[in-house]
């Protein structure tokens, strides 16, 4: 039977482009008109036709392609093939070019001319606004990951279609124009100049980048002479010094770690006023939100400094892991993001060992564990069946769980073996594409361990286990089950690298748990620790030493008492103190452990003064204070009093005022403690916040309110605001309007809706929709007070049509949904939300909506469980009395 003739219809609704032609080289020419917010251009694409076809199918979206301009030529032939049809399929973002005759196998050249709009959606080729000499101007910027290069020029917009790029830009003469490579030639013709850039190495389309605007820059060099620059708005170049220093040192560290030199002749990093997400690792031209790149010694907080270092190190790690070696398809996104996250901590730890960054890494692990305990989570390797599904997986699973299982694997294999394998993997796959299996194969070969079998259980199935630990005489009984926050047990089974210690960190037991049940004779470990020794020390066992494993542990009552003692007696490492309280909180949410047992455990942290531990205690305390307002309002004040007392000794030790010579972590701890006490309603802290805020209003340089403490002051002020007393609210809006510093604007936005007055909350939310707030920043204003939740939900429904059209990026629209929906705690509200979104849901936020609804139902279940806890009132009374 003869094969049916192909038509345009055959290419619709497909997950990926057909493979009968591959791009080899792009020559892209673009003319940028910033006044009209438009661009026009041409693409000449060298193509290898691999199999018989009369069609070329590539990606294009939001472009007006001039069908009459489309031509296909072959080397050595003077004849140009003109297509018989050029069809743009909007819903699939493809351009189908059909010819009357079959294209010859081998090399050819496709030429296309097109025009487009510099959009305001922070994707594709878009416009960003900035101020220069009191005038608002446009700059042109690209953001192509995941699938938006097609909005700038027609291309094979999938990571596996790697090619070289030669870019030419025609721009106003006075502006700076940047791309991935250095400028090869510049021609100035009056008010316009044409810049031709050197041809790039082979790379994926999502890494191509262009920036056109007015910038200052500062520069440094690598030892081999490679120029590294930071570009930012005119007058702000000094704020790029810290990031530049981190960049130069990180690049050298990665060159040593991966045993491969930085592959390009230059590296530029650019601060963009309007930018979705934190940063983008474009090859040789990394773009950043201003808060992720700029740091001012006088105006920035310690947490911002740390965030800049981690973000820069993350993006530069991508120059090897992602750019030089690229995932074959978005299913393997975690290879990019998980590894860049993990390696960035490696770099920052080397540069700033005093930050205890690997202990802080457990904040990322905690985020991954929380999300992955939902039924609506997804595997690390997730099947992608359409381009519109990709953005939704740029989440805590790909980044935080991905990085955490890498840390687990490195801990299991050993640092040296792991590093050697990674260097080999980079060498083997340089300038190419790889799948997860390719990495496992190299690691298995280098280490001799069953890496593929071990890691498939962590990347190909969603979720993670909880290990139930029961001690019966000298036998430790372990049982694994999938942990879910709704209290149910999933069917998952994992190969778990188990570590444990008894009474001290030496010796330790390490083994792979491959079955559901396992019994371990701990007689030798136990015998050296007499439970009734004369020093009054209790025997304890700690599983998952230093939290290297991506799993939780539920101890029996006797072991849990031992762990509580070990926390209080300061026997545990910082990482293990964090793991114990995080697991206990998660088990309480899942109704696997009572709230009183969690509160008694928290009381053991009363003398803790380390930021890395207390930052977790603070987050958990706030969540407890929130849930008891729904569950047991009659006990809420006493529970808040207990939580305040828990944090007060550390807060009093640090005070409000910075001290000479105090370390980075103390500065961050003071900020977190003050914010926590304000949110818990501690009147003394709120009054002091208001007092210092009023001094700050009259003197913006006062040492009484340094940048680190301002969030607490702003939140404190908003607790005193009402419709009849608006002065604090108006003052904060004035600060927002007057500052040109992005971090300060975000700080103000994050405070406004925390007001207990519903009318003020509504006003704060409406402010987010005004031109005064950049679209990227609106999500920071969604920290809604408890009293304002219904108001916020009503506001979201009323403005949904506008919000869904304005914030099209999955990352942004998802935040609107999760921030407003997730805090609810009743099944009735979940039904109401479901009904509203039934006819409005889109793939870009569908996963986030389902996760938010699941959180609401988990919250509701937890509330009911707490209401049924008979011992809670007595426990609270005892804890408050003790304090």
N, C-alpha and C positions, 0 to 999 in steps of 0.2 A: 504494500500500500504506500502510495507516494506521501512524502512529508508535506503537511499543510503549509502554505505560504504564510510567513509571519506578517503581522500588522501591528499598528500602534497599540491596539487593545491588549496585545500579549505582554506589554511592558508595564501595564497599570497595576497598582496594588502590590508590587513586589517588594520584598524586604531589602533587596540589594540590586545593584546594577548588573546587567548581563556582562559576561566575561569575554565576549568576542572581540573587544578592542581595549587596548591599554594606553593611557597617555604616557609619554616619555619626557616631554619638555613643553613648558608653557612659555610663550612670550606674551606678556600682558602689558598693554599700554592704556593708561587711564588719564583723563582730563578731569580735574576736580574744580567745581564751581561752588565755592563756599557761600557766596551771596545768594545763589538760587537753591542751595542745598541739593545739588544734582551732580551727577558724574556721567561721563560717556567713555566708551573704550572699545578696545578690540582684543581678541584672544586668538593667537595663532598657536595651535596645539599639535605637536608632533605625536602621531598616534601609530601604534603597532597593531594592525588588524591580524588577529590570531586565528580566526575561523570564518567560514563562509557566512556572509551577511550582507544585506543591502541597507542595514540600519546602523546608525551610531546613536547610542543612548547615553546621555550624560545628565548632570544636574543643573538646574537653573531655577531661581525663584525671585520674584519681585523685580525682574529685569524685563525690559522691552527689547526683545531680540529682533534685529533687522533681518527678516527672512531672506531678503534679496541679497544680503551680504554674504550669506553662508556659502562656502566653497570647500571642496575637497580635492587635493592634488596629490599625485604620487611622484617620487623622485624620478627624474629622467623623462617625465612626460610633460608636454606643453599643455595637455588638455586639462581643463578644470571641470570637475564634476559638479553640476548644480543640482541641489536636492529637489525632488518632486514634492516633498512635504516637509514642513518644519512645524512640529506640534508641541506646544507647551502644555503639559499636564499639571495643572496647578496643585491639585490635591496631593500628588506624589512628588512635586517639585522636580520633575524631570523634563528634559528637552529631547524629543525624539526627532532625529534627522533621517529622513528616508530618501533613498535614491532609486531610480528606475532599474539600475543594473547592480549586480553583486560587486561589492568592493574587492579590489585585488588584495590577496594575502600579502602581508609585509608592511613596510613603512609608508605612511601617508601624512598629510598635513590638513588639519581642519581649521578654517578661519571663520570667525564670527564677530560681528559688530553689535553693540548693545548700548542702552542707556539705562540709568537707574537713579534712584533718589537716595540722598543721605538721610536715612530715617531717624526717628527719635526713640527707637526701641532698644538701643544698646546691643544690637546684634547685626551681623553682616557688616556693611560699610555704613557707618552712622555718624551723626553730628553730636558733638558735645559742646556745651557753652562755657565760656570763661570770660573774665573781665580783664580788660587792659586799658589803663588810663581812663577809667570811668565808663568805658564803652563795652557793651556785651558783644562778644564775637563768637563765631563758630570755629571749631576745629573738626577735622575729619579723622575718624578712628575705625579700625577694624576689630571685630570680635567674632572669630569664625568657629571656635569649638562650641558645639559638636558639629553641626551641619549647616553652617551659615556662610562658608566661602561662596556657595552658589548664589548668594545675594549680592556678590560683588562682581563675579565673572562666571560664565558657564564653565563647568569643570566636572571631573570624575571625583565627587566629593565624599570619598570613603577612604579611611586610613590606609588600606592596602594598596591603593592606586598611587604609589609614590612616583614623583617626577621632579625634574629640576625646574626652577622658575627664574625667568629673566624679566624684571619689572622696570617699566618706564613711567614716570609721573610728570604731568604738566600742571604746575601749581603757581600761585602768586609769588613773585620774586622775593618778597620780604619774609616769607614763611620758611620754617624748617620742615623738611620732608624726610621721613625715615622709612626704611623697609628692613627686611631680614639681613641684607648684605650691605657692605659699604657702597658708596657712590663710585661708579666707574667713570662717569662723565657728566659735567654740568654745563648747560648752555643757557645763558640769560638773554632774553629778547624783550627788553622794556619791562613791562609790569608782570611778565610771565617768564618762568624758567622751566627748563626740561631737565629732569634728572634721570640718568640711566644707571641702574644698580647692577653690580656684578651678578653673574649667574649663581644661583644657590646650589648647594649639594642636593642630592635626591631627598625629598621630604614629602610629608602628607599635606593636603590642602588646608586642613584645619590649623596648621602652624604658620601659614603665610600671614604677614602683617604689614600694615601701612598706617602711618600717623602723619598728619599734616596740620601744623599750627605754629604758634609763637611760643618758643621755649628758651629758658636758660639751661645750661648744663654744667656739671662738674665731671672731672675725668681722673682716672687712675689707670695703671697698666699692670698686667700680669708679668711675671719675670721674663716671659718670651716676647714681650712687647705688645701683646693683644690689648687693645683699648677697651676699657670698661667705663661706661658713662651712665649718669643719672640725669634725665631730663625732667624739668618741672616748670610750672608757671613762672613767668618773669618775676624776679625778686625773691623766690623761694629756694634758690639753689643750695643755700646752707643747710636746709632741712633734708637734703639728700645725702649728706656726708656719712651718716651712720649706715644707711643701706649700702652705700658704695663700699665702705670698709668691710661689711659683712659679705658682700658679693665677691670681692677680690679674694678674701680668705676662703670662702666656701668653694669657689671654683678651683683653687689650688688643692683643697682637701679632697674634692671629688676626683680631680685628675690622679691623685695618688690612690684613692680608694678603688676606683674603677680601672686603674692602670691604662687609661686612654686619655689623651689630651683633649681639652675643650675643642670641639670640631670646627668652630667658625672663626673668621678673622676679627670679629668684634662682638661686643655685647652691649646693647643699649637697654636701659630700664626707664620707663616713662610713666609719670603720674598723670592719670586722666581724671578730670573732674566728674564726668558721668561714666560709670563703669559698673557692670553687673558682676557680682561675685568679688572675691578679693584680688585676684590677679590672673594673668594668662601667660603661659610659658612659651609664646611664639618664639620660634627658633631665632636667636640673635637679637630679638626685639621684644622684650618682656613688658607687658602693659599691666598697670596696677591701679586700683582705687587709691586715691591720695592717702587715705589713712593707713594703707598697707605698705607704703613706701617712704613716706615723709615722717621725720622725727625732729622735734624742736626741743632742745635741752630745757628751755624755759616753760614751754606751753604744753608739752606732751606728757602723758602719764607713763609710769614704769610698765604697765600692762601693754600700752601701745608700743613701747620700745621692744618688748619681747615679741609681740605679734609681728612687727616689721621684720625682726631677725628670722623668725620661723617661716614667714611667707616668702622672703627673699631666698632663703635656703631651700624651700620647697620648689619654687619655680626653677631655680638653677639646677636642682637635681634632675628635673625633667629634661634638661638639655642632653642628658645621657639616657635616662629612663623615660622614654616617651618620644623624644625627638630623634635621637640617633637610632634607638631601637623602639619601634612603635608597635602598639597592639595591632593584631591583624583585623579585629572588628571590635565593636563597642562592648561585646560580651566580656572582653578582657580589659575593660577600662581600669579595673582595680590594679592591673599590672602597672599602669601609669600612676594612679593616684595613691594607692596603698604604699607603693615603694617610695614615691616622692615624699609622702608624709613621714614614713619611717626614717628615711635617709636625712631628712631635714632636721630631725631631732639628734641624729648622730653628729651632724655638723654643728648645730647650736650648742650641744653638750661640749664639743671640743673647744668652741670659741668662748663659751661662758659657763664653765663648770660650776660656778657658784650659784647658778640658777636652778640646779637640781632638775634639769629639764626632763630627764627620763622618769623621775617621780611624777612630775607634772603631766607626763604623757598619759598617765592613768585617767586623766580627765577625758581624753579621746577614747580610751578603752571603755570607760563608763558610758559615754555617749553611744558607742557601738553596741554595747551590751543592752542598753535600754531599748534601742530601736529593734534589735534583733530578737527581743523577747516578745515581739508582736507577731500574731499570725499573719499580718499583712506586710511582714518584712519580705526580703527576697534573698536568694543565694548571692554570694560574692560574684560568681559567674552567672549572669542572668541573660536569658535569650532575648534578643532584640529583633522584633519582627517588622518594625517600621521606624523611620527616622523620628517620628513624633514621640517615640517612647524613650529616646536616649537621654534627654535632659533629666528625667525623673530619677535616673540611677546615679547622678552626681550627688550622693548622699552619704550619710554616716556609715553605711555598709561598705561602699567602695573605698572611702577614705579611712575611717577610724577602725572598722573591723579588719579591713585589708591590712592596715599598718600593724594592728595588734596580732594578727595571725603570723605576720612576717616576724615580729619580735619573738613570738612563741617558737617559731621554727629556728630562728637564729640561736635562741637560748638552748634549744634541743641539740642542734648540730655543732654549736661552738662558733665563736666569732671569727676565728681565722679561716676555718673551712668554708664558712658561709661567704666571707669576703672573696676568697679565691674563686669560688663558684660563680659569684656575681660578675667578677671581672671577665671570666671566661664566657659567660652568657652574653655580655656586652660585645666582646670581640667577635663571637660567632655570628651575632645577629645585627651587627652595625650596618646602618643604611638599609635596613630591611624591616620586616614585620615578624612578630612572634606571638605565639599563643601561650597560655598558662603552662601547658604541657611541656613546652620547650624549656622553660625555666626549671620545672621539676626534673626533667631529664638530666640537665647539667648538674643540679644539686645532688641528685641521686648518684651520678657517676663520680663526683668529687668526694662525697661523704661516705658512700657505701651503705647509706641508710635507706629504708623504704619510703622515700619522700613522697612519691606520687600517691601511694595508697593512703599514707598519713594525711596529706594535704587535700586530697579529693574529698575527704569527709568534711573538710572545713570550707571548701570553696564551691562545691557543686550542690550542697544542700543548705537550706537556710536554717537559721537558729544555732543553738549551742546547748551544751549539757549543764545540768546541775549535778554535782556529786553528793550523794547522801553518805555521810560518814558516821558510823556507829562503832563504839569501842566495847567489845565484850571480852573482859579479862585482858589477855595479851594479843587479842586478834582484832584487827581493824577491818570492819566490813564496809566495802564501798559499793555503791550502786549508782549507775548513771541513768539519767532520764532527760529528755528535752525540757528545757526551762521555758515556760511561757508566763507572761505577766498576768494573764487571766486565770491562772491557777490550774489550768488543764495540763496534761502531759502529752507532748507530741510523740511521734514514732521515731524520731531521729536517733541515730547511733553514731558515735564518733570514736576515732582512735585518738586518745587523749594523752599528751605528755604530762604525766602526774609527777609532782614533786612534793615532798613533805619533810617536816622536821619535828622533833619532839623535845620541848624544853630548852632547846638552843638551836643555833643554825649549823652546828657541826656535831655529828654528821648529818647528811641529808640522804633521803631515799629518792631514787628517780626510776621511773619505768613507764612503759606504754600500756595504758588501759585499753584493751581491744574488745572487751566483752561487756555485757550489761552489769555483771556482778564480778567482784574480785575480793578475795580475802588476803590479808597481809599480816604476817606474824611480826609484831612490833616489840616482841619480848626484849630484844637486845636494846632497842631504843628506849623502851619504857624503864628497863631495869636501872638505867643510870639516873633516873629521876624518880625518887621515892615520893609518892603523892603526899606522904605525911612527914616530910623532912622537918627538922627542928628549926629551919630558918623561916618556916611559914610559907614557903614557896609552893604554889600549886603546880601540878603537872599540866602541860598543855601540848596539843598537837596542832600544827598549822599546815594545811594543804595549800597547794598552789603558791609556793614560796616566791615572794616578791611579785606576785600577780603576773607571772610571765604567761600563764595559760589563759585562753579565752573561755573561761567557764566559771560557774559559781559553786560554792560549797555550802551545804546545810549540815551543821554539826548536831549530834544528839545533845540532850540537855547537859550531860556531864562535860562533854567536850566544849560546848558553848560557854559554860561557866569558866572553864580553863582559859579559853580565848579572851573572855572579858577580863580575867585577872591579868593575862599577858599584856593586854592593852594598857590597863591601869598601872601596872608595874613597869611599864616602858621596856618590855622584853622584846617587842616586835619592831621590825624595820618600818620605816615610813611607808613604804609600798604596801606592806602587809596590814598596817593600821588602816590604810585606805581601803584595801580589799575587804577587810572584815566588815567595816561599816557600810560599804556599798552593797555587799551581798546581803547583809541583814536588812537593809532598807528594801531591796528588791524582793526578798522573801516575804516581807511584811505586805508590800503592795499586792503580791500574788496570794495573800492570805495563807501563806505557808508558815507564818510566824506571827505572833501577836504584836500589837503596837506597844504594850508595856515592856516586852522583852527588848524591842528596839530602843525604847527610851532608856531602859536600864543600861543597855550597851553604850548609848550616847553619853550617859553620865560618866563613863570611864574615860571620856576624852576631855574632862573638865580642866585638866592641867596641861593640855596640849598647846604648844605655842608655835608649831611649825606651819608655815603657810600651806605647804603641799598637802598636809592632812586636813587642816582646818577649812580649806577651801571646799572640800567635799562635805565636811560636817555642816558647813553653812548652807550649802545647797539643799542638803537633806532636811535640815531644820526648817528651812522655808517651806518645803513641800509638806512637812508634817503640820506646820502651823496652818497651812492652807486647807488641808483635808479635814482637820478637826473642826474647822468653822462650819463645815457641812455636816460632819458626822455627829459631833458632840459639842454644840455651841456652848453648852453650860460648863464644859471643862476647858474651853479654848483659851480663856485668859490665864488659867493656871498653867496650862501646857506652854503657852507663850512665855510666861514668867520663868518656867524651868529652862526653856531654850535661851532666853536672854541671859540668865545666870550662867549657863553653860559657856557663853561666849564672852562674858564680862571681864573675867580675869585677864584674858589675852588683850581685850580692848583697852582696859585700864593700863596695862603694862605699856602699850604703844602710845596711848593718848591720841590727840588730834594733830599735834605738831611734830614734824619731822625732826629727827635727832642727827647730830653730826656723826658721820661714819656708819649710819645704819645701812643694812644691805638691801639689795633689790627686792628680796622676798618679803622683808618686813614692810617695805613701802606698799607692796601689793596686798599684804595681809591687813594693814591698817585700813586701806580702802574698802576691802571686802567686809571687814567686821563692822565698820561704820554704816555701810549700806544695809547689812543684815539687821543691825539694831534698829535702824530707822524703819525698815520694813516690818519688823516684829513689834513696832509701836513703842519703843523705849523712849519715854518722854524726855529724859535728860539729854539723850543724843539728838533728838529732834529739836529741842530748844537751842542746843549749842549749834546745830546746823543752821538754824534760822539766824542766829546772832552773827555767825561768821559770814553768812551769805549777805547780810545787810552791810557789813564792813566791806565785803568784796564789791558790792554795787558801787560804792563810792571810790574804791581804789582797786582797779583790776590787777594790780601788781602786788597786792598785799601778801605777805608770807603766811597769813593766817588761813588762806584757802588755796593751797597748791593744787595743780591739776589732778593729782591722784585722789584728792578728797572731795572734789566738786560734785561728783555723782551723788554722794551721800547728802551733801548740802542741798542739791537741787531736789532730790526726792523728799528730804525733810521739809523743805519749803512747800512742796506740793501737797503734803499732808495737812497743811494749815490753810490751804486755799479753798474758797467756796464762792458761789455766785455773789455773795454779799461781801466777800473779802478777796478781791481778784489781784491785789497788787503783786504778789509773788509770781503769779502766772504771767502777768504783763511784763514783769521784770525779766523773766526767763525768755519770753518772746523777743524782748529787746536785745538780750545777749546773743540770741540766735541770729538776729538780723545784722548785728554789728560785727560779729566775728567773721574772719575769712579762713578760719581753721576748721577743717572737716571734722576732726575728732571732737572739738567743742560743740559743733552743731549736732552731731550724733548724740553727744552726752545730754544736751538739752532735750532733744526729741525723745530720748529714752526715759525722760522724767515726766513729761507733760500729762500723759494719760494715767499716771499712777495716783491721781487725785481721787479722794473718796466721793467727791461731788459729781453726780452723773452728768449734769449740764456742762461742767468743765471738761469731763471726759469726751463728751460729744464735740465740744469746740476744739479740743486737741486733735481728735480724729479728723475733723473737717479741715484743720490746718494742713494735714498731710496731703490733701488733695489740691492744695493751692500751688501756684507757680513758685512760691518761696522755698518749697521743699523739692530737692532733686528726686526724681523717681527712684533712684537706687537707695535713697536714705529713708523713704517712707516706712519701710519695714521696721526700722529702729524705733518707730513711734507706737508700736503695737504692744507695749508692756502695760496692759490694762489693769487697773485696780480691780479688786474683787467686787466692789460695789458697781463697777462700770461694765461688767461682763455682758449683761443683757442689753445695755445701751450699745455696746460694740457690735453685738450680733445683729441688732436692728439696723445699725449703720452699715454693716457689711451687706445685708440684704438690699437695703435701699440704694446703695451705690454700686452694686455688683456689676451692672452692665458697663459702667465707666471703668471700674477697677480691672475687670477682665480684659478690656480692650487696651488699657494703658500699660498694665504690667504683664506683658505677654510672656516674658521669660519664665520658665518653669520654676526657677529658684525663687523668684520674687512672688509670683501669684500663689505658690505653695505656702509661703510664709504668712500671707494674709489669712489663708484658710487655717493653718495649724495654730497660729497665735490666738485666733479668736474662738476656734472650736474646741481645741484640746483641753482648756481649763474646766469645761463643764463636767458635772459629776452626776448626771441622772440619765437613765435609759430613755426617759420621755424626750429629753433634749436631743439625744442621738437620733431619735425617730424624726423629730422636727427638722434637724439639719439634713438628714437623708432626703426627706421629702422636698426641701428647698432645692437641693442640688441634683435631684433626679433628672431634670431636663436641662441642666446647665453644666454638667461635668464634662471636662475635656481631658485628653490623655496627658497633657502637661502637668495636671495636678490631681489626677484620679488616684494615684497611689497615696499621695499625701492626705487626701480626703479620707480614704479608707483607714489609714493609720490614725488619723485624728479621731475618727468615730470609734475606733477600737479603744483608744485611750480614754474616751468619755465613758465607755462601758466598763473598762477596768476600774476607773475612778469610782463609778457607781457601786461596783461590787465591793471595793475596798471600804467605802463609806458604810455599807450595810454590815460588813464584817466587824468594823470598829464599834458600831452601835451595839453589837451583840457581845462585846468583850466585858464580862462581868467584873473583872479585876482592874479595869482601867482607872476608875475613880480613886480607888485605894492606892494604886501605883503612883498616880499623879500627886496625890496628897503626900505620899512618902518622899517622892523626889523633890517636891517643892520645899518640904520641911528640911530635908538634908541640905539643900542649897542655902 
